[in-house]
Every structure is written in structure tokens, then in C-alpha cells.
């Protein structure tokens, strides 16, 4: 049987075995005496597994040398931690530093391209940006041609028509295409062959020469070249180019994909390499809590700012500040459609024209009865409902449907200026529903935008909110079924300290429940936690994180890909099944075997140890390096039993000194039940 098939069979067998071992391990943990406490080694390992995305080589020793308590305090104050090494890794990802309008202008979405095609927007004067627009215009025209089976490019006086050459085989004025669809397909095949030839010819040029040559191509040629600028061959073609040059060429194929992939890459690089690990863990926690789905239209462009400017800066601050920031975030306003919400008695709904009048007199004047108006949005309750059910009070927080409607009225007028073009939040008085509102029995008097802030302030300080938030934090950091007494103490801190997240976490970290023996390696990792922890543990060097993001798609947890506002669950029942465990094992073996493109596995044992001919010694060394030596007998015996197979260990019958397959053993340990848990 070929080695690859042997490895696959071994992976499946080990997966089933370690799943059984996982159950035994959990039972053994629960039987541990509550009177016992973790020793310093276990405390360091536990802190690293719960407050980071998993220990990297050398982390355990550094934490023990510093002291667990001192290290945790430092993590709670990330501004004191030097993270310059991460900054250097993020430097090539320019979109992560752009505001939303810059992203839209440099990497135009389909709406922007259509506006240019319709003559509503000019083409950029900058040659590199202009090339991106022209390639996308060519794609737009081809799609229109296929849809309409007729002319899509007439001779107009628009800027786009004046600057973009018509596609070959199309008449410039009205009339039918000169070529049939079969001829068009043949032309496309010819374009691809020509693009392939151009790639070969350009590869011998310097990076600058290659860029200039591509920018001089026609839009059709650039569009045909786009699909070739991905994969291993593209890596060679793009080598030596500046980040801006790479982005431009990649955007010729799909500008939107450049934005989303850089967002994914930045997230994974932060999770893997940031020294401010607790900050990144909390960023992940709050993003799930205030979830926004990347697949919803403009949110593909709004999420970069949402995570950078809204979630991360407030991840360890005051909950109310975070709540207000998310409420005013363009990403959240667009995701839950609050930017479209219009008060049924507002001037906008009643068709009253905008005019400068005394606002107080207008509010006090008799209102006209609502009149139905075509194409006018109505009251949208999405945000009001999720604000109370998912963001603050919780589903059992004591609110009613009437409260949902009243909160929706409060937030009418919280809208956006041109969200698809990167516009930001503003309050539109004309769309705001006038009059008093009653929320949770409290009267909210007419005050425009201030009404929303009053409601957010009230919800942020509600005892139900304190308990709901602290329960979720305890589930993430302590147990899927956290002790009620711990949640109570955390909630008391939340209310006493005005929702100070750092103070709440300190209460949790000082608790006996957090350090209880039964909590040690008792939380199942989500796919994100597993992938990131495996990369960290292996000491891998990631030069392209996009393949790692694709692995998360395979495992059912694409980054920013939770469509419902609930976000992703951190509980075990959402992720534990035989298929998921096999996916994890396969990823671990691919990672350690250097079969994940863009990621080079490290040598965590050191060169000398890796050549040790004794596979048992190799297993022991890897168990210590990857699992701090904390391996159950079931897992150890399951893996050790495979070491006698020469086709797996690489040892030949006539060469007993040949070293074992360290990468395979490492992969099996990364797929073990102990590593699956944190």
C-alpha cells in the first residue's frame, strides 16, 4: 500500500482511537479531587491554553520564568507589550491600514464599476488604479453581453466610454454581436492561451518591468491574465514586487478578493504571532458576540474598519463604550439593516420636505397621519431585537416584543452616508420617529440621537446584561457549563466597575473555579483555535495565510463567515463529530509534512534530536514540546503502537539507524485529544 494511503488509514484509525481516549480523559479529569490545586507548571500551561491561542515554542518556559500572575497582568495591559515583530508581518497588507473609502476607491466593488460604466463616476487618473477599473469594466461589459445577447457598449459621451476600448468581436454602436457564443468561448480560450504565453515571456523581466508590461496591456489582456496570478506560478511571477504592485496585479482578477483575503491574512497573522495574545482572544470573543457577516454586500469592505477601529480598541475596555461603537459602526448598521429603518411618523415617511424650522416647535406641533409612500423603507426591528437578545440582556432578559418595537423606534435615523462607497455613520433627524418611547418600563423622552445613547446606557448597566455577558465570558474561558457562583461574582464586578471588561476578567482569573483541576484541558477548541494553536505549536513560519483560511472553510468555520447574528459557538457540541476530528487530523499531518502552501513547519525538537534513530525518544520529545508532557496512556500507546511499521517510521529493514518520520509523529500528536483541548 502506498505511503500516502497508509497515512490516511492511520489518520482514520488514530482519530477513532483518540476520540475514545478523549472521553476517558474527560472522565478522569472530572474524578480529580477538587481539593487538589494545579502546580506551577500546570498553571502556566493552563493560562497559556486559555488566555492565548495556544503556546508557541518557548512560551511555557518564559511564563514560568516571569511568573504566571505577572504574565497574566501583562496580558491584561497589552499596551505595555512590544508587538513590533507582528507589525512587520502585517506591513505588506496595505488595506488593513486604509479607511473604508480608500479601500473602495482602490479596490472597486461591482457597484462602483457599474457607476463608471453608466458615466456617474470618472475613471481614476492614476495609471495603476485605472488599470484595475478598466479590467473590471471589461468584465462588466462581457457579463452584460452574455445577459442581454445584444450590444452593451454604445458610443456615449461618458468618461468610461471615452477611455475604455470596446471588446473585440463587439460592435460599438447598436446591433448584434458579430460572433456567436461559441465563437466567444473560442476567443476566451485563445485569450487564456495568450495570457499563459505572456506569463512565460514576462517571467524573465525584473519585477518593475513585469508590472509596467502588465499595465500597458489592454483591459482584455489584463482580464485574461488575472486568473493566472494565483497559485505557485503566481508566487514566482509576483516575487520581488512591492505590496502595492502585488495588490494591483491581483486586483485585476478580483479587487474584492484582495480586500477579503488581506482581512483573513491579517486576522490569522495576529492570532498566530501577536505577543498581545489575550487582546486577540478577546477580539475574537467580541467579534462573535457582535457578529457581522462578511458575505452581506458592503460589509466585505466595512469589516476591515469594524474589527480594527471598533472591536479591537475596546476589547479590554468598558462594555458600554464597545456597545456604542458597534451601534454606530457602518458594518453593524448595514448588517442588521438599521441604516434603512425609518420611523413611521417621521418627516421622511410622511413625505414632508426638508426645511429649516425650529426643531422644538416641529416636535411639539400636531403630526399628520402617516400616508403610504412608494419606495420608502419602514421600521426595521432587526437591530432592536438583536441589541437586547444577543448584545445585552439575553433571550431571557425580561424584554417584550413591545420593547423591541420601541427600541427600533429609538434607533430610527441612525443611518449611513453611501455605505457602498465607504460613507460613515450620521444621524438623520428626518427619518427619526418622534414622540415618547417606553423601553423596559422607562420613558425615553424625545431627544433625537441622544435617545439611542440613553437606551444603550440603560442596557449596558442592566443586571441581566451583566449576567449574560459574564456567562458568555465564563463559557469561553472556564467551562461549557460554568459554575453559577463564578458567574455571580463576575456579574457583581461588571455592575460595580461600570462594565470594565478588564476588571471582570481579573475576577475570573483570581477565582478557584478558573484554576480547578477539572478545568485543565477541558475545553474543546473551535476550528480557528485548533488551526492557530497547531501553527503556533509547530513553530511554523507563515508567509501566506490564505491557505490556512481555506482550511477553516473546510472545517466549517470560515473567518467572518457566520451568517446569523449569533456568531460562532465556543461550546464543544458545535464542533465535535467524527468528520470534524478527521479533518483536524488531516490538517495536522499536512501542516507538519509541509503540505500547506505558504506555511513552513519549524523544527521544534532541534536538528540533533530530529535525527534520533529511536522513535520512542522522538515521541517523548514531541510529547513534551507539543503537550507539555501531559499525555494520557491511551494516546501514547495508540501512537507508539504505530512505530513498528517501517513504512510509517521510514526505517528500512536493512537500515535500523534511519530516523523516524518526525513530521508524521508530530502531526498525530497535534491531532490527539489532549491537543484538541485547551
GUMAR-324174 format. One record per residue (C-alpha): y, z negated, x. Coordinates in steps of 0.001 Angstrom, whole numbers, plus 500000, padded with zeros to 6 digits. Layout:
   north      up    east
       Y       Z       X
...
***
This chain:
   north      up    east
  500000  500000  500000
  503450  500911  501454
  505586  498027  502659
  508282  498623  500043
  505738  498328  497227
  504228  495266  498875
  507666  493661  498972
  508252  494492  495314
  504898  492984  494352
  505602  489958  496494
  509018  489543  494882
  507494  489547  491405
  504786  487094  492388
  507157  484736  494113
  509570  484945  491183
  506913  483719  488750
  505784  481033  491145
  509246  479731  491865
  510091  479743  488167
  507236  477303  487608
  508373  475354  490659
  511876  475269  489201
  510566  473411  486163
  508648  470929  488316
  511729  470370  490453
  513904  469622  487428
  511365  467143  486081
  511132  465435  489448
  514908  465091  489598
  515055  463533  486145
  512434  460966  487133
  514530  459850  490102
  515754  456291  489794
  519338  456062  488579
  519804  453124  490909
  519401  455356  493948
  522511  456976  495392
  522896  460104  497469
  523092  459646  501212
  525985  461223  503120
  524048  464403  503859
  523212  464876  500173
  526781  464025  499147
  528121  466739  501450
  525598  469290  500177
  526277  468315  496550
  530054  468570  496992
  529725  471993  498601
  527418  473261  495856
  529621  472039  493007
  533164  472462  494329
  532684  475770  496167
  530771  478980  495609
  528113  477575  497949
  528091  476534  501603
  528592  479102  504352
  527011  478631  507802
  528521  475551  509455
  530173  474211  506274
  527812  471273  505884
  528423  470079  509431
  532194  470450  509053
  532276  468477  505806
  530167  465675  507245
  532343  465524  510361
  535535  465352  508266
  534081  463052  505636
  533200  464115  502114
  536076  462245  500440
  538690  463613  502822
  537331  467144  502422
  537460  466884  498614
  541033  465628  498715
  541973  468588  500873
  540354  470987  498406
  542383  469403  495605
  545551  470283  497561
  544913  473903  498603
  548469  474447  499833
  547504  472339  502860
  544663  474730  503809
  545228  477704  506108
  543796  480811  504431
  545229  483458  506753
  541800  484936  507515
  541380  485788  503834
  544882  487242  503713
  543913  489676  506454
  540851  490807  504479
  542958  491373  501361
  545660  493323  503210
  544200  496797  502519
  544135  496151  498744
  547747  497058  498001
  547516  496896  494207
  546889  493150  494453
  550492  492756  495644
  552098  495176  493173
  553699  494225  489894
  552285  495925  486824
  554977  498584  486620
  554360  499585  490247
  550632  499873  489572
  551226  502095  486545
  553655  504326  488434
  551394  504737  491464
  548070  504983  489611
  548972  506574  486285
  546859  505811  483189
  545974  508598  480744
  548979  507756  478538
  551347  508333  481434
  549722  511669  482252
  549996  512757  478635
  553680  511809  478638
  554218  514003  481707
  552262  516862  480113
  554423  516547  476986
  557619  516621  479038
  558517  512995  478208
  558167  511824  481797
  559027  513671  485022
  556646  514183  487885
  557289  511822  490823
  559381  513224  493654
  557222  511504  496290
  554658  514039  497543
  551678  511665  497670
  552227  510232  494204
  552983  513724  492929
  549562  514926  494108
  547829  512187  492114
  549751  513135  488983
  549055  516854  489443
  545319  516288  489847
  545253  514193  486675
  547322  516773  484823
  544760  519377  485799
  542017  517155  484393
  544062  516612  481215
  544534  520351  480707
  540830  521033  481245
  539918  518424  478655
  542373  519905  476189
  540867  523312  476840
  537379  522052  476050
  538576  520239  472910
  540677  522963  471397
  538886  526037  472726
  542305  527578  472951
  545485  527580  475015
  546616  524226  476287
  549331  525270  478693
  552219  527182  477219
  555260  528258  479148
  557665  525443  478294
  560782  524085  479881
  559207  520698  480583
  559149  519266  484055
  555365  519239  484122
  555022  522916  483245
  557620  523846  485812
  555786  522097  488616
  552078  522396  487857
  550320  525701  488293
  548103  526808  485389
  544353  526676  485896
  542638  529852  486908
  540971  531659  484052
  543582  530426  481536
  546425  532404  480005
  549823  530828  480497
  551017  531736  477016
  549292  531607  473658
  545949  533306  473426
  542297  532574  474047
  540752  531660  477383
  539839  534704  479393
  536475  533184  480340
  533760  531746  478177
  532437  528187  478585
  529516  529426  480647
  531940  531147  482963
  533942  527924  483147
  530859  525983  484143
  530125  528559  486813
  533688  528180  488077
  533257  524425  488271
  530089  524807  490287
  531936  527164  492577
  534769  524633  492898
  532294  521905  493851
  530652  524100  496467
  534070  524994  497855
  535091  521322  497905
  531892  520481  499760
  532713  523135  502347
  536252  521820  502675
  534933  518317  503345
  532909  519702  506243
  535880  521615  507640
  538319  518709  507334
  535986  516115  508851
  536809  517314  512348
  540543  516656  511927
  542431  513442  512649
  542956  511053  509675
  546605  512107  509271
  545680  515775  509417
  542984  515276  506790
  545443  513596  504432
  548052  516319  504891
  545449  519014  504305
  544292  517436  501048
  547860  517007  499794
  548512  520706  500418
  545583  521735  498201
  546115  522979  494684
  545581  520474  491853
  542304  522235  491010
  541053  521871  494575
  542092  518217  494712
  540341  517523  491447
  537158  519195  492675
  537326  517215  495907
  537719  513861  494120
  534048  513155  493312
  533132  513693  496979
  535441  510871  498053
  532858  508226  497195
  529657  507029  498883
  528570  507086  502524
  530019  510504  503243
  533373  509425  501853
  533374  506391  504152
  533280  508730  507131
  535925  511029  505647
  538308  508130  504912
  537735  506368  508243
  540938  505714  510196
  543268  506240  507254
  545829  503641  506201
  545200  501708  502962
  547901  503732  501213
  546328  507021  502341
  542867  505940  501177
  544204  504838  497808
  545980  508147  497314
  542895  510233  498018
  540653  508032  495867
  543205  508220  493055
  542870  511998  492983
  539494  511421  491334
  540342  508429  489116
  543533  506407  489614
  542476  503794  487068
  539274  503163  489009
  541277  502386  492146
  543083  499596  490276
  539957  498027  488758
  537877  498302  491934
  540586  496669  494037
  540791  493902  491451
  536996  493409  491716
  537089  493577  495506
  539899  491053  495731
  538109  488626  493442
  534852  488791  495401
  536538  488575  498799
  538426  485478  497657
  535283  483847  496305
  533315  484639  499466
  535858  483993  502215
  538635  481740  500921
  538858  478342  502566
  540502  477161  499340
  537179  477207  497574
  537928  474737  494780
  541021  476737  493843
  538890  479876  493466
  536232  477992  491482
  538943  476707  489145
  540466  480178  488885
  537064  481409  487712
  536814  478493  485269
  540228  479060  483708
  539825  482828  483559
  536697  482297  481459
  538497  479734  479338
  541462  482064  478750
  539330  485187  478862
  540800  488699  478777
  538561  491791  478660
  539284  494471  481251
  537898  497217  479037
  540697  496974  476487
  543260  499676  477205
  546320  498438  479072
  544522  495278  480221
  542988  497353  483028
  546465  497344  484532
  547639  493938  483269
  544798  491832  484697
  545974  492010  488305
  549142  490104  487452
  547325  487891  484930
  544947  486445  487496
  547487  486380  490355
  550593  485120  488537
  549215  483219  485534
  545771  481761  486232
  545589  481007  489967
  549040  479337  490396
  548297  476927  487511
  544587  476327  488162
  545158  472797  489513
  548451  472011  487789
  549452  470859  484306
  547408  472236  481421
  550495  472801  479268
  552091  474981  481951
  548921  477067  482078
  548807  477262  478274
  552406  478518  478054
  551835  481004  480884
  548788  482520  479156
  550573  482619  475782
  553399  484692  477301
  551145  486794  479502
  551198  490522  478695
  547432  490595  479282
  546731  487931  476639
  549323  489281  474199
  547702  492710  474428
  544074  491490  474418
  544423  489422  471233
  546931  491856  469661
  549663  489276  469194
  552191  491788  470523
  551594  493735  467280
  551903  490734  464968
  554820  490955  462524
  555982  488267  460131
  555582  489424  456513
  559102  488197  455671
  560735  489357  458890
  563562  491878  459065
  561193  494373  460668
  558645  494103  457847
  561338  494316  455165
  562980  497315  456782
  566300  495545  457314
  568196  497434  460034
  569170  495600  463180
  572774  494446  463157
  574797  491732  464925
  575248  488840  462471
  575339  485081  462651
  571678  484192  463155
  572004  480792  461473
  573597  482313  458352
  570928  485019  458239
  568112  482454  458316
  569714  480421  455534
  570505  483406  453314
  568176  484288  450405
  565352  486582  451513
  564451  489831  449890
  560863  490038  448626
  558551  491891  451041
  558355  495632  450496
  555349  497608  451736
  556309  499817  454638
  554170  502574  456079
  553059  502259  459717
  554336  498673  460050
  551989  496104  461536
  551303  492916  459616
  550494  489342  460525
  547752  489157  463158
  545813  485893  463319
  543711  486626  466418
  545788  484604  468854
  546447  481749  466425
  542722  481341  465831
  541632  481576  469468
  544505  479342  470587
  543082  476465  468555
  539359  477264  468608
  538919  478326  472248
  542046  477390  474200
  542879  473895  472920
  541316  471921  470046
  537831  473430  469964
  535878  474639  466958
  535609  471084  465598
  539207  470196  466408
  540282  469400  462856
  542318  472503  462006
  542014  474637  458877
  542418  478299  458021
  545885  477431  456729
  546742  476097  460194
  545550  479381  461723
  547862  481357  459436
  550812  479066  460118
  550304  479255  463894
  550108  483050  463594
  553487  482972  461800
  554912  480780  464573
  553971  483348  467227
  555277  486420  465425
  557901  488032  467633
  556057  487080  470867
  555592  490656  471969
  555817  493184  474807
  558057  495965  476010
  555978  499114  476563
  552752  497386  477708
  551133  500676  478743
  553982  501238  481168
  553898  497741  482654
  556540  496117  480455
  556668  492327  480155
  556979  489613  477517
  560014  489248  475299
  560789  487549  472003
  561728  489913  469174
  563666  487957  466549
  563396  490832  464052
  559588  490517  463932
  559547  486720  463732
  558624  485208  460371
  561470  482964  459148
  561240  479608  457447
  559377  476346  458000
  555740  476263  459123
  553281  473390  458724
  550811  473043  461626
  548259  470199  461621
  550446  468388  459103
  553574  468670  461241
  556636  470585  460060
  557877  473206  462520
  561492  473933  461720
  562967  477435  462219
  563866  477850  465892
  562724  481319  466934
  560844  481396  470214
  561110  477600  470549
  558714  477218  467616
  555894  478602  469769
  556686  476262  472635
  556738  473320  470233
  553276  474212  468941
  551904  474696  472461
  553353  471329  473488
  551766  469662  470458
  548353  471255  471055
  548364  470508  474796
  548762  466780  474073
  546285  466551  471229
  543298  464190  471855
  540938  466889  470569
  542267  469248  473255
  541766  466611  475939
  538161  466103  474921
  537445  469822  474537
  538861  470729  477949
  537214  467780  479712
  533844  468582  478141
  534039  472125  479498
  535012  470840  482945
  532114  468384  482914
  529712  471154  481869
  530918  473308  484778
  530786  470595  487433
  528290  467955  486265
  525692  468922  483663
  524990  471327  480811
  524850  468193  478663
  527484  465957  480276
  527444  462157  479732
  529834  461254  476861
  531174  458250  478786
  532299  460510  481633
  533980  462931  479227
  535768  459989  477590
  537189  458789  480920
  538269  462291  481903
  539933  462769  478499
  541785  459463  478877
  543130  460655  482232
  544086  464005  480665
  546188  462253  477990
  547621  459599  480312
  548628  462132  483006
  550025  464788  480627
  547156  467179  481200
  547266  467056  485010
  544154  469028  485944
  544020  467663  489484
  544048  464080  488177
  541264  464876  485707
  539120  466328  488497
  539746  463257  490643
  538496  461048  487810
  535353  463165  487647
  534822  463107  491421
  535153  459319  491513
  532535  458863  488810
  528969  457703  489303
  527833  460456  486942
  529014  463205  489292
  527053  461668  492172
  523947  460695  490185
  520682  461800  491868
  519631  463662  488728
  522758  465851  489077
  521708  467101  492523
  520785  470818  492318
  520564  470526  488546
  522958  473325  487514
  521684  476918  487296
  524014  479386  488997
  525601  482166  486999
  525076  485666  488426
  528534  485523  490030
  527777  482162  491618
  524405  483405  492810
  525657  486629  494381
  528638  484976  496067
  526618  481990  497288
  523917  484281  498704
  526504  486309  500633
  528169  483128  501879
  524878  481501  502890
  523711  484586  504772
  526935  484726  506798
  527343  488364  505792
  530343  490491  506669
  531651  492355  503622
  533715  495459  504341
  533347  496945  500860
  532775  494567  497937
  532395  497270  495285
  528572  497443  495602
  528452  493676  495079
  530472  494105  491899
  527920  496692  490747
  525135  494182  491372
  526870  491829  488952
  526829  494586  486349
  523075  494916  486830
  522735  491150  486339
  524721  491244  483114
  527929  489636  484361
  530432  492353  485303
  533670  490947  486648
  536314  490655  483906
  533733  492219  481604
  533225  489550  478933
  534349  491302  475760
  534577  488298  473384
  537347  485748  473980
  534738  483060  474673
  534245  484455  478200
  531021  483884  480130
  528897  480790  479619
  528159  478450  482534
  525068  476992  480857
  521541  477773  482031
  520253  479157  478723
  522629  482125  479021
  521144  483291  482323
  517539  482086  482710
  514852  484641  481882
  512158  486417  483895
  514086  489692  484143
  517217  487949  485433
  515235  485995  488037
  513579  489184  489267
  516988  490882  489546
  518172  487977  491679
  515124  488116  493928
  515510  491861  494397
  519185  491436  495265
  518435  488664  497765
  515848  490786  499571
  518164  493815  499566
  521021  491671  500918
  519087  490150  503810
  517476  493509  504548
  520905  495168  504878
  520295  497444  501928
  523514  496516  500093
  526096  499110  501121
  529280  497672  502546
  527704  494318  503460
  526179  493476  506848
  523955  490392  506821
  524551  487803  509531
  522084  486174  511932
  522161  482617  510644
  519389  481421  512976
  520822  482816  516161
  519319  485613  518215
  516784  483490  520057
  515376  481740  517016
  515092  485006  515113
  512649  486265  517747
  510399  483186  517497
  506855  484571  517032
  505818  481578  514926
  506582  482396  511264
  506231  478740  510257
  509028  477825  512658
  511107  480636  511252
  510574  479380  507710
  511539  475836  508727
  514705  477068  510428
  515710  479152  507426
  514982  476314  505007
  517316  474109  506994
  520045  476760  507279
  519978  478007  503671
  518907  474934  501702
  519889  472023  503952
  516150  471369  504359
  515846  470392  500700
  512852  472496  499676
  510122  471458  497286
  506491  471590  498387
  505798  474225  495726
  508444  476591  497088
  507480  476000  500723
  503782  476549  500042
  504428  479638  497898
  506405  481338  500675
  504228  480067  503530
  501146  481483  501822
  502538  484996  502283
  502965  484630  506033
  499374  485526  506868
  499828  489101  505666
  500567  491251  508759
  502204  493968  506675
  504704  491447  505344
  505282  489439  508504
  505394  492578  510700
  502793  491069  513040
  500162  493536  514091
  496539  492595  514638
  496848  493646  518277
  500291  492112  518809
  500327  488438  517858
  503685  487916  519575
  505576  490289  517285
  508259  488237  515439
  508042  487784  511661
  510240  489620  509203
  513113  487122  509184
  515118  489146  506662
  512287  489102  504130
  511665  485369  504503
  515399  484728  504183
  515513  486852  501031
  512604  484943  499493
  514351  481638  500157
  517578  482929  498598
  515513  483743  495520
  513901  480290  495431
  514506  477807  492575
  516381  475498  494933
  518885  478204  495848
  519169  479289  492200
  520555  475818  491515
  523687  474111  492668
***
